[in-house]
Amino acid sequence: VLFSPTAKQVVVHEHGARNVLYGGAAGGGKSHALRWDAYMRCLSVPHYRALLLRRTYPELENTHLENVPVDQANGLPCEYLKSERKVRFGNGAVLQFGHCEDESAVAKYLSTEYDAIYFDELVTFSEKQFLMIRSRARSTKPGVRPAIKAGTNPGGPESHWVRRRFIWQDVTPKEDPRYRPEDYAYVPATLDDNPHIDQAEYAANLESLPE
């Protein structure tokens, strides 16, 4: 068994909405779920293309890139192209890792189509970055429906638009004529969802943070 998802992670993996946000308490297993959602899709569909983003490169390295060799060592059947920040599978599927530190960085993701796009810590991305990069989630593969999935902790510099789109679902036609509430889903994460950490110690660390 390479990955044993929690009950809440299963909801995220199987959700049918086009845009799914897995958000809430730190330590709920959100980043891990996003990476493994991409792995599973790549393993299941030949030539699948997935993109997983963090806002900055250090965040990407600390959260995901350092864990890919661990995933390989645990049995994930893939080739890790470190210099290209890419995971390649035997069926031709590819998971590309990237970062988007400013608005100009968006352009490098607009020339390629992806079957799935993942935003880790969505509240660090601007709404413009999200909408522009999300537009590249398209697929011509039979039976494959493009997916956009995101994870995030509460708060953050861009939390307002994330709440409005995914939780409040009150974006007006004037603000975005293409917005449809049924295209967005929110799956709340709690510390209790993750049995793989010392919850009491982790909770104590969170509670020691400033208000």
ABEGO torsion letter per residue (X at the ends): XABBBBAAAAAAAABABABBBBBEBBGAGAAAAAAAAAAAAAAABBGBBBBBBBABAAAAAAAAAAAAAAAAAAGBBBBBBAAAGBBBBAAGBBBBBBBBABAAAAAAAAABBBABBBBBGAAABBAAAAAAAAAABBBABBGBBBBBBBBBBBEEAAAAAAAAAAAAGABBAAABAABBAAABBBBBBBAAABAABBAAAAAAAAAABBX
